[in-house]
Amino acid sequence: MRTLGMTDSIMSKAATMEIPINSNGDTGTLPEDDGLEQAAQIKWSLDEKDLQQVMVSGPNLNETSIVSGGYGGTAEGIIPTSSIKGSSMHHSGSSQSMTAEEVSRGVAVEKFDIMKKWGINTYKCTKQMISERFGRGSRTVDLELEAQIDVLRDTKCKYESILGLARALTNHFYNMVQTQHALGDTFADLSQKSPELQDEFGYNAETQKLLCKNGETLLGAINFFVSGINTLVNKTMEDTLMTIKMYENARLEFDAYRADLEELNMGPRDAATLARIDTAEQQYQIHKDKYERLRSDVTIKLKFLDENKVKVMHKQLLLFHNAISAYFAGNQQQLEQTLKQFNVKLRPPGSDKPSWLEEQ
């Protein structure tokens, strides 16, 4: 009985044993070896949890056992070196390892469920999209809202064209102002170095300086116009179009789950089908609510966008017209008054250094 208890302690701590082999290298079976026979019986009596703990944790330095004796040695020759304290530490470490493993398994299961739902939803939406494209599936259509969306997309395209042309005008006009600047400097230099043509060069130098000053003022107005159109097109309209994109995706999902529910209702009415119909009705209601909520959001945003567009464009177009007219009419006072009216800085945006006129 003493030997059996010692063997039980040894096997629960993953002790190592000496396995005899025969001359051919195969494991030997010795019926007369009672120690090995008892150890084998004890080993098979271990439950699966203990075996898993031993495989995960493994023996440490304090849990090793010294095997004495050689070929044919019995279990009585095995001397354990671990203590009761070491055994409790081993089981505590195994419990922590199992807890971490359970957490990891839970995270993996959650990710798998997310991927599964995403795959099912993608399949249904793809099926619905193909059905609509080939004319085999029905589609929910809000004619009034669809017309407003088409108008917005067309308006955005035209405003992008205006924005591109205004930027091109800014670049060309900036180059012209820089040329006038250089020409005025050249006339002023020649006025000092050519006494016989001093007055003529002087008049032209002053004219180019005045044109350059008015050109910089007009550039400030055009840059303000470009900035306003850019904000309207690439921020305000783009935000509304993002909401429209979400609405269109919700519409596709709603029609996909609606078609799935209609298909189930046309099938047999057994117990399994009734359960699937109940689940399909729940999903249908969820996606219907999402679709109606986004449709309401799109309607509201289109309304506010239209009001904001009218307000912004009224101001920008009036500024652009008055500034261009005053510049080409040569009315410097009206040009400066126009910029003050719309709170536009005279210095063009993006210029870090003062203009050459301010340095004079």
C-alpha positions in Angstrom: 0.0 0.0 0.0 2.9 2.4 0.7 4.4 1.7 -2.8 1.0 2.3 -4.5 0.5 5.7 -2.7 4.0 6.8 -3.7 3.3 5.8 -7.3 0.1 7.8 -7.3 1.9 10.9 -6.2 4.6 10.4 -8.8 2.1 9.9 -11.7 0.0 13.0 -10.7 3.1 15.1 -11.0 4.2 13.8 -14.4 7.1 11.8 -13.2 9.4 10.1 -15.6 9.9 6.3 -15.7 12.3 4.0 -17.2 10.8 1.8 -19.9 12.8 -1.4 -20.6 13.6 -2.3 -24.2 14.7 -5.6 -25.6 17.8 -6.3 -27.7 15.9 -5.3 -31.0 15.0 -1.9 -29.7 11.3 -2.7 -29.1 9.6 -2.1 -25.8 9.7 -5.2 -23.7 6.7 -6.7 -21.9 7.6 -8.4 -18.7 4.7 -10.0 -17.0 6.8 -10.6 -13.9 7.5 -6.9 -13.5 4.8 -6.0 -10.9 6.0 -2.4 -10.5 5.6 -1.4 -14.1 2.2 -3.2 -14.2 0.9 -1.2 -11.2 2.3 2.1 -12.7 0.5 1.4 -16.0 -2.8 0.8 -14.2 -2.4 4.0 -12.2 -1.7 5.9 -15.4 -4.9 4.8 -17.1 -6.8 5.8 -14.0 -5.9 9.5 -14.4 -8.8 11.5 -15.7 -8.6 13.6 -18.8 -8.4 16.9 -17.0 -5.3 15.9 -15.0 -3.7 14.7 -18.2 -4.4 18.0 -20.0 -2.9 19.9 -17.0 0.2 17.9 -17.2 0.6 18.4 -20.9 0.0 22.1 -20.7 2.1 22.9 -17.7 4.7 20.2 -17.8 7.0 19.3 -14.9 9.4 21.9 -13.6 12.7 21.5 -11.8 11.0 20.8 -8.5 8.6 18.2 -9.9 11.1 15.9 -11.5 11.7 12.4 -10.2 14.9 10.4 -10.0 14.8 7.0 -11.5 17.0 4.4 -9.9 17.7 1.0 -11.2 18.2 -0.2 -14.7 16.6 -2.7 -16.9 13.6 -4.3 -15.2 13.6 -1.9 -12.3 10.4 -1.7 -10.3 8.4 1.3 -9.2 9.8 1.1 -5.7 13.1 2.3 -7.2 11.5 5.7 -8.1 12.3 8.5 -5.6 10.0 11.7 -5.8 11.7 15.1 -5.2 8.6 17.3 -5.3 6.7 18.5 -2.2 3.0 19.2 -1.4 3.7 22.9 -1.8 5.0 22.4 -5.3 1.9 20.4 -6.2 -0.5 23.3 -5.2 1.6 25.8 -7.3 1.3 23.4 -10.3 -2.4 23.2 -10.1 -2.7 27.0 -9.6 -0.7 27.7 -12.7 -2.8 25.2 -14.7 -6.0 26.9 -13.6 -4.6 30.3 -14.8 -3.6 28.7 -18.1 -7.1 27.2 -18.5 -8.7 30.6 -17.8 -6.6 32.3 -20.4 -7.5 29.6 -22.8 -11.2 30.0 -22.2 -10.9 33.8 -22.8 -9.1 33.2 -26.0 -11.7 30.7 -27.1 -14.5 33.1 -26.3 -12.9 35.9 -28.4 -12.4 33.4 -31.3 -16.0 32.4 -31.1 -17.2 36.0 -31.1 -15.1 36.8 -34.1 -16.4 33.7 -35.9 -20.0 34.8 -35.2 -19.3 38.3 -36.6 -17.7 36.8 -39.8 -20.6 34.4 -40.1 -23.2 37.2 -39.9 -21.2 39.3 -42.4 -21.0 36.4 -44.8 -24.7 35.8 -44.7 -25.6 39.4 -45.1 -23.1 39.8 -48.0 -24.5 36.7 -49.8 -28.1 38.0 -49.5 -27.2 41.5 -50.7 -25.2 40.1 -53.6 -28.1 37.9 -54.6 -30.5 40.8 -54.4 -28.2 43.0 -56.5 -27.8 40.4 -59.2 -31.6 39.8 -59.3 -32.2 43.5 -59.7 -29.6 43.8 -62.4 -31.1 41.0 -64.5 -34.7 42.1 -63.8 -35.8 39.1 -61.8 -36.0 40.8 -58.4 -38.3 43.6 -57.1 -36.8 46.9 -55.8 -38.2 49.4 -53.3 -38.3 52.9 -55.0 -39.1 56.3 -53.6 -39.6 58.2 -56.8 -39.5 61.7 -55.3 -36.4 61.0 -53.2 -34.6 59.4 -56.1 -35.3 62.4 -58.3 -33.8 64.7 -55.7 -30.7 62.5 -55.4 -30.2 62.6 -59.1 -30.5 66.4 -59.1 -27.9 66.6 -56.3 -25.4 64.5 -58.2 -25.9 66.5 -61.4 -25.5 69.7 -59.5 -22.3 68.5 -57.8 -20.9 67.6 -61.1 -21.6 71.1 -62.5 -20.3 72.9 -59.4 -17.1 70.8 -59.7 -16.7 72.2 -63.2 -17.1 75.7 -61.9 -14.6 75.1 -59.2 -12.0 73.8 -61.7 -12.5 76.8 -64.0 -12.3 79.2 -61.1 -9.0 77.6 -60.0 -7.6 77.8 -63.6 -8.6 81.5 -63.7 -6.8 82.1 -60.4 -3.6 80.6 -61.7 -3.7 82.5 -65.0 -4.5 85.8 -63.4 -1.8 85.2 -60.8 0.7 84.8 -63.5 -0.5 87.9 -65.2 -0.1 89.9 -62.0 3.4 88.6 -61.5 4.2 89.7 -65.1 2.9 93.1 -64.4 5.0 93.3 -61.2 8.2 92.4 -63.1 7.3 94.8 -65.9 6.7 97.7 -63.5 10.1 97.1 -61.8 11.8 97.1 -65.2 10.1 100.4 -66.3 11.1 102.0 -63.0 14.7 100.9 -63.4 14.9 102.3 -66.9 13.3 105.5 -65.8 16.3 106.2 -63.6 18.9 105.0 -66.2 17.4 106.8 -69.2 17.1 110.5 -68.7 15.8 111.2 -72.1 12.8 108.7 -71.5 12.5 109.2 -67.8 8.9 110.5 -67.9 7.6 107.9 -70.3 9.1 105.0 -68.4 7.9 106.6 -65.2 4.3 106.8 -66.4 4.3 103.1 -67.5 5.9 102.1 -64.2 3.1 103.7 -62.2 0.4 102.2 -64.5 1.8 98.7 -64.0 2.0 99.2 -60.3 -1.6 100.3 -60.1 -2.8 97.4 -62.3 -0.8 95.0 -60.1 -2.3 96.4 -56.9 -5.8 96.0 -58.3 -5.0 92.5 -59.6 -3.9 91.4 -56.2 -7.2 92.8 -54.8 -9.1 90.8 -57.4 -7.1 87.7 -56.6 -8.3 88.0 -53.0 -11.9 88.0 -54.2 -11.4 85.1 -56.6 -9.7 83.0 -53.9 -12.6 83.7 -51.5 -15.0 82.6 -54.3 -12.9 79.4 -54.8 -12.8 78.6 -51.1 -16.6 79.0 -50.7 -17.3 76.7 -53.7 -14.8 74.1 -52.5 -16.4 74.0 -49.1 -19.9 73.6 -50.6 -18.8 70.9 -53.0 -16.3 68.8 -51.1 -17.7 69.1 -47.6 -21.4 69.9 -47.5 -22.4 68.1 -50.6 -20.0 65.2 -50.0 -21.4 64.7 -46.5 -24.9 64.5 -47.9 -23.8 62.0 -50.5 -22.2 59.8 -47.9 -25.5 59.7 -46.1 -27.2 58.8 -49.4 -24.7 56.0 -49.9 -25.6 54.6 -46.5 -29.3 54.9 -47.4 -28.8 53.0 -50.7 -27.0 50.2 -48.9 -29.8 50.0 -46.3 -32.3 49.9 -49.1 -30.5 47.0 -50.7 -30.3 45.1 -47.4 -34.0 45.8 -46.8 -35.0 44.4 -50.1 -32.7 41.4 -49.7 -34.3 40.4 -46.4 -37.8 41.2 -47.7 -37.2 38.8 -50.7 -35.9 36.2 -48.3 -39.0 36.4 -46.1 -41.3 36.2 -49.1 -39.5 33.1 -50.4 -39.9 31.4 -47.0 -43.6 32.3 -46.8 -44.1 30.6 -50.2 -42.5 27.3 -48.9 -43.9 24.5 -46.8 -45.1 25.2 -43.2 -43.2 22.6 -41.1 -41.7 23.2 -37.7 -38.2 24.0 -39.0 -39.6 26.4 -41.7 -41.7 28.2 -39.1 -38.7 28.9 -36.9 -36.8 30.2 -39.9 -39.7 32.4 -40.9 -39.8 33.9 -37.3 -36.1 34.7 -37.5 -36.5 36.2 -41.0 -39.4 38.4 -39.8 -37.2 39.8 -37.1 -34.3 40.5 -39.5 -36.8 42.1 -41.9 -38.1 44.4 -39.3 -34.6 45.4 -38.2 -33.6 46.3 -41.7 -36.9 48.0 -42.4 -36.4 50.3 -39.4 -32.8 51.1 -40.5 -34.0 51.8 -44.1 -36.8 54.2 -43.0 -34.5 56.0 -40.5 -31.8 56.6 -43.2 -34.5 57.7 -45.7 -35.7 60.3 -43.2 -32.1 61.5 -42.7 -31.5 61.9 -46.4 -34.7 63.9 -46.8 -33.7 66.3 -44.1 -30.2 66.7 -45.3 -31.3 67.4 -48.9 -33.6 70.1 -47.6 -30.9 71.8 -45.5 -28.4 71.4 -48.3 -30.6 73.1 -50.8 -31.2 76.1 -48.4 -27.5 76.3 -47.6 -26.5 76.1 -51.3 -28.8 79.0 -52.2 -27.5 81.2 -49.4 -23.8 80.4 -50.1 -24.0 80.8 -53.9 -26.0 84.1 -53.6 -23.2 85.6 -51.7 -20.3 84.1 -53.8 -21.8 85.0 -57.1 -22.6 88.6 -56.1 -19.0 89.0 -54.8 -17.5 87.5 -58.0 -19.7 89.7 -60.3 -19.0 93.0 -58.4 -15.3 92.3 -58.1 -14.8 91.4 -61.8 -16.9 94.3 -63.0 -15.0 96.9 -60.8 -11.6 95.6 -61.8 -12.2 95.7 -65.6 -14.0 99.1 -65.3 -10.9 100.4 -63.6 -12.9 101.5 -60.5 -10.4 100.8 -57.7 -12.6 102.3 -55.0 -15.6 100.1 -55.9 -13.3 97.0 -56.0 -12.0 97.7 -52.5 -15.5 98.4 -51.3 -16.8 95.1 -52.6 -14.1 93.2 -50.7 -14.9 95.1 -47.5 -18.6 94.4 -48.0 -18.0 90.6 -47.9 -15.2 90.8 -45.3 -12.5 89.6 -47.7 -8.9 90.3 -46.8 -7.1 92.3 -49.4 -4.0 90.0 -49.2 -4.5 86.8 -51.3 -4.8 83.7 -49.1 -1.6 81.7 -48.9 0.8 84.6 -49.3 3.2 84.7 -46.4 5.2 87.8 -47.5 3.6 91.2 -48.0 3.1 92.3 -51.6 5.8 94.4 -53.3 3.5 97.4 -53.2 3.4 97.1 -49.4 7.1 97.1 -49.3 7.4 100.4 -51.2 
